[in-house]
């Protein structure tokens, strides 16, 4: 990721590129296999003639609403992350936070996990001078707040069952279990705050003459030891995340309307199923959510009495909209990669 570093040169002037670790290759292969398997599962029993026929009716103007709504969700995420950074001693501007979250979306929409995007925004935020441990803590808390919000949202859907939306028992059990994890996670964060940090350690960390393994370890860990988790900021971040699911529902309703030219999935119904959809897609078991999204949308359409073919096309177009919403992040990445070279010229 560090574009300022020069890659080693192999014999003959060719760039030597390290081979990816075997574990990385294996995980990548597993996620590709999972996506393909889930796509097969989602398309079983689908009338592809009817599915492809619906593509002829797609309204491109309605379709444009989806990526715009998803970019709006990215903006909400940027606000959440910026607030958490500021609350944990690593303030950055709203513009910078928005750019780095767009970068995260670009990486996450094309990579088999969300770790690549998170690593990118951490690296570039620390290049601006923000303390690395503070940025890491705020980014982890950002993830926790996002997951917590969509879990609680989905739990409400399960309890209220709007429009007769009764999710399968396995889904309900998993979501309710995850719901218990939200207060448990907040409790863990509170416990972390009260773990003693002996002042002797911190004084030792500031002493450059401290010798031995203990002195080296404490000096390295001192920034982490000084981080205190702002529980109030985390709770606010969970609440602030709610519009993300709503905007995903807007995108889903717009895509469905563009596919069928009808309002059988109105905005309220789309918002109701957006929670389970976002929660399922966030599970890191496939390539950027492909396969998981198709299975879940087809299943949710079935629960609402809507045609599975319509659900399949909607899910594919939703995935493409996610990719499109991440494209501004490519421009951000190219700009950030060029910055070091421009500064040296």
Buried (B, 14 or more C-beta within 10 A) or exposed (E): EEEEEEEEEEEEEEEEEEEEEEEEEEBBEEBBEBBBEBBEEBBEEBEEEBBEEBEEEBBEEBBBBBBBBBBBBBBBBBBBBBBBBBBBBBBBEEEBBBBBBBBBBBBBBBBBBBEBBBBBBBBBBBEEEBBBBBBBBBBBBBEBBBBBBBBBBBBBBBEEEEBEBEBEEEBBEBBBEBBEBBEEBBEEBEEEEEEEBEEEBBEBBEEEEBEEEEBEEBBEBBBBBBBBBBBEBBEBBBEBBBBBBBBBBBBBBBBBBBBBEEEBBBBEBBBBBBBBBBBBBBEBBBBBBBBBBBBBBBBBBEBBEBBBBBBBBBBBBBBBBBBBBBBBBBEBBEEBBEBBEEEEE
